[in-house]
Amino acid sequence: MKENSLLIKRVYRVLILFFVFIFVLAIRIPVVQNILLTFAGFLMIQWLVPMEMKNALFLAYVIRILFLLFNTYAFHLPLLNTGDATMYDSIGLQWSQNGVEWVLAHFTSGAFMYSWFIAIVYYTFGYNPFIVQFINVMFGTFTIFYVYLITEDIFSEEEALITSYISSIFPSFVYFSLAILREAPIVFFFTGGVHYFIKWLKNGSLISLVVSEGMFVLSVGFHTGALVSLFVVFLINLFLLLEWLIRKKKTYIFQKSAGIFVSLFFIWFEFETRFGFEKLSPLQFPTPPTTISNFLGKLIILIKSFLQSLINYINKMQIGYSYGRAVYLPNFVVKSFPDLVLQIPVRLFYFLFSLFLWMIKEPIDLLGFFDAIFYIIIVVLILLNIKKLVRKKETLFILILLFAEFTVFGLITSNYGSALRHRAKFVGLLIILASPTVKNFLERFNTNVLWRRNEGT
């Protein structure tokens, strides 16, 4: 009865917040909208977030909203109002001026799905970039909500608090919650997908699996690179089913089998609708053999054809992104399958840990240098605990998923600016994996401090 009462209260609060936001945005006076939205954000966290998470989420929100207000009314922060951010904003404004019927009729996925979303916002509430940035701030803040839940499901509340506080203040995590870029919704849906898949691993709820796959699909809608998550989920489910069959367990066999079909359905949906396939348009998918005669021979030819198409695609993407002052490995391009195998570790290293000291040319490069140092520290913390991480199916899933995503983004990325932007999509998951080691260090530090105090007395 008590749980039903809490649920009803939560529903009422959501409805009230919805009408508050509609009222605020309908005013169409930017200054008033901005002030009221700022307070509405506090209200959302106060009403919707459980008590144990509130401090971390309030910290995340306050940091982000203060930077946003400073950027809007005091001084334009570097990198927030240039490049892709300006492009997405200007395209969204241009589309909004064509009218709602035109915008709805020209729905698109991929990079410009974000501009399409911006067009809807500007048409409905008037041109005010603060609104779009505020929505990103809320995406970024509630991503930390998922980071907390994932960590709590895998480890404990102590590690969950550690990850949520570190994520709240992590510089690139904060930045991509402010800029008019698609990173904030991508990371929110991707991290949510991880959360619900871990719930599926723990309790076998098909609803959790469906929600997980759905959130991954929404992430794919904004960026093709997230597509690999659907294949990782399928392979994990296939492995779990095979393990179940080998152990000759009959319980939960329906759930394990259904998990495979759910995964296959979402993969089929992606290839049928090509939702978010913008980046894959140059890649040729060969037609699978339809007759049984010489099936194996045709399948081998198909695989060879696809691999060659994949190598050509990666080659074009690497050359296409090898430009600008921040470029790295400009002549290190894939030309054959052995090249592909060789490049994976090298490009992963550059993707995660550039900008290197010798690449610093201007003062702004120091931002990339210090960001890389943070990633080096996080990866070292993960490696110190890697044996325990690979023994847990939940953390093993995250490790496999991260390796797959880093491989996809790392192979194509050829400048440290893009590397900084893409690796920030996964920093929350990296912090989760590092949290047990951080907890151990903190416990040792507290023990040493306490011991010294006792020794002094």
Backbone hydrogen bonds, N-H to C=O, Kabsch-Sander energy under -0.5 kcal/mol:
donor,donor_aa,acceptor,acceptor_aa,energy
5,S,1,M,-2.0
6,L,2,K,-2.2
7,L,3,E,-2.3
8,I,4,N,-2.4
9,K,5,S,-2.2
10,R,6,L,-2.3
11,V,7,L,-2.3
12,Y,8,I,-2.5
13,R,9,K,-2.4
14,V,10,R,-2.2
15,L,11,V,-2.4
16,I,12,Y,-2.6
17,L,13,R,-2.7
18,F,14,V,-2.3
19,F,15,L,-2.1
20,V,16,I,-2.2
21,F,17,L,-2.7
22,I,18,F,-2.3
23,F,19,F,-2.4
24,V,20,V,-2.7
25,L,21,F,-2.7
26,A,22,I,-1.9
27,I,23,F,-0.6
27,I,24,V,-1.0
28,R,25,L,-0.9
33,Q,29,I,-2.9
34,N,30,P,-2.8
35,I,31,V,-2.2
36,L,32,V,-2.5
37,L,33,Q,-2.7
38,T,34,N,-1.9
39,F,35,I,-1.7
40,A,36,L,-2.4
41,G,37,L,-2.1
42,F,38,T,-1.2
43,L,39,F,-2.1
44,M,40,A,-2.3
45,I,41,G,-1.9
46,Q,42,F,-2.5
47,W,43,L,-2.3
48,L,44,M,-2.3
49,V,45,I,-1.8
53,M,50,P,-1.6
54,K,50,P,-0.9
54,K,51,M,-0.8
55,N,51,M,-0.6
57,L,53,M,-2.2
58,F,54,K,-3.1
59,L,55,N,-2.3
60,A,56,A,-2.4
61,Y,57,L,-2.7
62,V,58,F,-2.9
63,I,59,L,-2.3
64,R,60,A,-1.9
65,I,61,Y,-3.2
66,L,62,V,-2.3
67,F,63,I,-1.8
68,L,64,R,-2.1
69,L,65,I,-2.6
70,F,66,L,-2.5
71,N,67,F,-2.5
72,T,68,L,-1.9
73,Y,69,L,-2.6
74,A,70,F,-2.2
75,F,70,F,-2.1
80,L,77,L,-1.3
81,N,77,L,-0.5
82,T,79,L,-0.5
85,A,82,T,-1.4
87,M,83,G,-1.8
88,Y,84,D,-3.0
89,D,85,A,-1.9
90,S,86,T,-2.7
91,I,87,M,-2.5
92,G,88,Y,-2.2
93,L,89,D,-2.3
94,Q,90,S,-2.4
95,W,91,I,-2.7
96,S,92,G,-2.1
97,Q,93,L,-1.3
98,N,95,W,-1.7
99,G,96,S,-1.2
103,V,99,G,-2.0
104,L,100,V,-2.8
105,A,101,E,-2.0
106,H,102,W,-1.1
106,H,103,V,-0.6
107,F,104,L,-0.9
110,G,221,G,-3.8
113,M,110,G,-1.7
114,Y,110,G,-0.5
114,Y,111,A,-1.0
116,W,112,F,-2.0
117,F,113,M,-2.1
118,I,114,Y,-2.3
119,A,115,S,-2.4
120,I,116,W,-1.8
121,V,117,F,-2.0
122,Y,118,I,-2.9
123,Y,119,A,-2.5
124,T,120,I,-2.1
125,F,121,V,-2.7
126,G,122,Y,-1.7
128,N,126,G,-0.8
131,I,128,N,-1.9
132,V,128,N,-0.8
133,Q,129,P,-2.5
134,F,130,F,-2.9
135,I,131,I,-2.3
136,N,132,V,-2.0
137,V,133,Q,-2.3
138,M,134,F,-2.3
139,F,135,I,-2.4
140,G,136,N,-2.9
141,T,137,V,-2.6
142,F,138,M,-2.6
143,T,139,F,-1.2
144,I,140,G,-1.0
144,I,141,T,-0.5
145,F,141,T,-0.7
146,Y,142,F,-1.4
147,V,143,T,-2.3
148,Y,144,I,-2.5
149,L,145,F,-2.0
150,I,146,Y,-2.9
151,T,147,V,-2.2
152,E,148,Y,-2.6
153,D,149,L,-2.3
154,I,150,I,-1.9
155,F,151,T,-3.4
160,A,156,S,-2.0
161,L,157,E,-2.2
162,I,158,E,-1.9
163,T,159,E,-2.7
164,S,160,A,-2.2
165,Y,161,L,-2.2
166,I,162,I,-2.3
167,S,163,T,-2.7
168,S,164,S,-1.6
169,I,165,Y,-1.1
169,I,166,I,-0.6
170,F,166,I,-1.1
174,V,170,F,-2.1
175,Y,171,P,-2.7
176,F,172,S,-2.2
177,S,174,V,-1.3
178,L,175,Y,-1.9
179,A,175,Y,-1.9
180,I,80,L,-0.6
181,L,179,A,-2.3
184,A,181,L,-0.6
186,I,182,R,-2.0
187,V,183,E,-3.0
188,F,184,A,-2.2
189,F,185,P,-2.5
190,F,186,I,-2.6
191,T,187,V,-2.8
192,G,188,F,-2.2
193,G,189,F,-2.3
194,V,190,F,-1.9
195,H,191,T,-2.3
196,Y,192,G,-2.4
197,F,193,G,-1.9
198,I,194,V,-2.2
199,K,195,H,-1.7
200,W,196,Y,-1.8
201,L,197,F,-2.3
202,K,198,I,-1.9
203,N,199,K,-2.9
204,G,200,W,-2.0
206,L,204,G,-0.6
209,L,205,S,-1.6
210,V,206,L,-2.6
211,V,207,I,-2.6
212,S,208,S,-2.5
213,E,209,L,-2.8
214,G,210,V,-2.5
215,M,211,V,-2.3
216,F,212,S,-2.2
217,V,213,E,-2.3
218,L,214,G,-2.0
219,S,215,M,-2.0
220,V,216,F,-2.3
221,G,217,V,-2.1
222,F,218,L,-0.9
222,F,219,S,-0.7
223,H,219,S,-1.7
226,A,223,H,-1.6
227,L,224,T,-2.5
228,V,225,G,-0.9
229,S,226,A,-1.6
230,L,227,L,-1.3
231,F,227,L,-0.9
232,V,228,V,-2.2
233,V,229,S,-2.5
234,F,230,L,-2.0
235,L,231,F,-2.5
236,I,232,V,-2.5
237,N,233,V,-2.4
238,L,234,F,-2.6
239,F,235,L,-2.5
240,L,236,I,-2.4
241,L,237,N,-2.1
242,L,238,L,-2.5
243,E,239,F,-2.6
244,W,240,L,-2.1
245,L,241,L,-2.4
246,I,242,L,-2.6
247,R,243,E,-1.9
248,K,245,L,-1.1
249,K,244,W,-2.0
253,I,250,K,-1.2
256,K,252,Y,-2.3
257,S,253,I,-2.3
258,A,254,F,-3.0
259,G,255,Q,-2.1
260,I,256,K,-1.1
261,F,257,S,-1.6
262,V,258,A,-2.6
263,S,259,G,-2.1
264,L,260,I,-2.6
265,F,261,F,-2.3
266,F,262,V,-1.9
267,I,263,S,-1.9
268,W,264,L,-2.8
269,F,265,F,-2.7
270,E,266,F,-2.0
271,F,267,I,-2.1
272,E,268,W,-2.5
273,T,269,F,-2.7
274,R,270,E,-2.3
276,G,274,R,-0.5
277,F,274,R,-1.8
280,L,277,F,-1.3
281,S,278,E,-1.1
283,L,280,L,-1.3
285,F,283,L,-0.5
295,F,292,I,-1.8
298,K,294,N,-2.3
299,L,295,F,-2.4
300,I,296,L,-2.2
301,I,297,G,-2.1
302,L,298,K,-2.4
303,I,299,L,-2.5
304,K,300,I,-2.5
305,S,301,I,-2.5
306,F,302,L,-2.5
307,L,303,I,-2.6
308,Q,304,K,-2.2
309,S,305,S,-2.1
310,L,306,F,-2.7
311,I,307,L,-2.5
312,N,308,Q,-2.4
313,Y,309,S,-2.2
314,I,310,L,-2.7
315,N,311,I,-2.4
316,K,312,N,-2.3
317,M,313,Y,-2.4
318,Q,314,I,-2.8
319,I,315,N,-2.2
320,G,316,K,-2.6
321,Y,317,M,-1.8
322,S,319,I,-0.9
323,Y,321,Y,-1.6
327,V,324,G,-1.2
328,Y,414,S,-3.1
332,F,329,L,-1.0
333,V,331,N,-1.3
340,L,336,S,-1.8
341,V,337,F,-2.1
342,L,338,P,-2.4
343,Q,339,D,-2.6
344,I,340,L,-1.3
346,V,342,L,-0.9
347,R,343,Q,-3.3
348,L,344,I,-2.2
349,F,345,P,-1.9
350,Y,346,V,-2.0
351,F,347,R,-2.9
352,L,348,L,-2.3
353,F,349,F,-2.3
354,S,350,Y,-1.8
359,M,356,F,-2.0
360,I,357,L,-1.3
365,D,362,E,-1.7
366,L,363,P,-1.6
367,L,364,I,-1.3
368,G,364,I,-0.6
369,F,365,D,-2.0
370,F,366,L,-2.6
371,D,367,L,-2.0
372,A,368,G,-2.1
373,I,369,F,-1.7
374,F,370,F,-1.9
375,Y,371,D,-1.6
376,I,372,A,-2.2
377,I,373,I,-2.3
378,I,374,F,-2.3
379,V,375,Y,-2.7
380,V,376,I,-2.3
381,L,377,I,-2.3
382,I,378,I,-2.0
383,L,379,V,-2.6
384,L,380,V,-1.8
385,N,382,I,-1.4
386,I,383,L,-1.1
388,K,385,N,-0.6
389,L,385,N,-1.8
390,V,386,I,-2.2
391,R,387,K,-0.5
391,R,388,K,-0.6
392,K,388,K,-0.7
392,K,389,L,-0.8
396,L,392,K,-2.6
397,F,393,K,-2.0
398,I,394,E,-1.7
399,L,395,T,-2.4
400,I,396,L,-2.6
401,L,397,F,-2.7
402,L,398,I,-2.7
403,F,399,L,-2.4
404,A,400,I,-2.4
405,E,401,L,-2.5
406,F,402,L,-3.1
407,T,403,F,-2.1
408,V,404,A,-2.1
409,F,405,E,-2.7
410,G,406,F,-2.8
411,L,407,T,-2.1
412,I,408,V,-0.9
413,T,409,F,-2.3
416,Y,326,A,-2.3
419,A,415,N,-2.0
420,L,416,Y,-2.7
421,R,417,G,-1.7
422,H,418,S,-2.8
423,R,419,A,-2.7
424,A,420,L,-1.1
425,K,422,H,-1.3
426,F,423,R,-1.5
427,V,424,A,-0.7
430,L,426,F,-1.9
431,I,427,V,-2.5
432,I,428,G,-1.8
433,L,429,L,-1.9
434,A,430,L,-1.7
435,S,431,I,-1.2
435,S,432,I,-0.7
437,T,434,A,-0.5
438,V,434,A,-2.0
439,K,435,S,-2.7
440,N,436,P,-2.1
441,F,437,T,-2.3
442,L,438,V,-2.5
443,E,439,K,-2.5
444,R,440,N,-2.4
445,F,441,F,-2.6
446,N,442,L,-2.7
447,T,443,E,-2.3
448,N,444,R,-2.6
449,V,445,F,-2.4
450,L,446,N,-2.4
451,W,447,T,-2.5
452,R,448,N,-2.3
453,R,449,V,-2.1
454,N,450,L,-2.4
455,E,451,W,-2.3
456,G,452,R,-2.1
457,T,453,R,-1.5
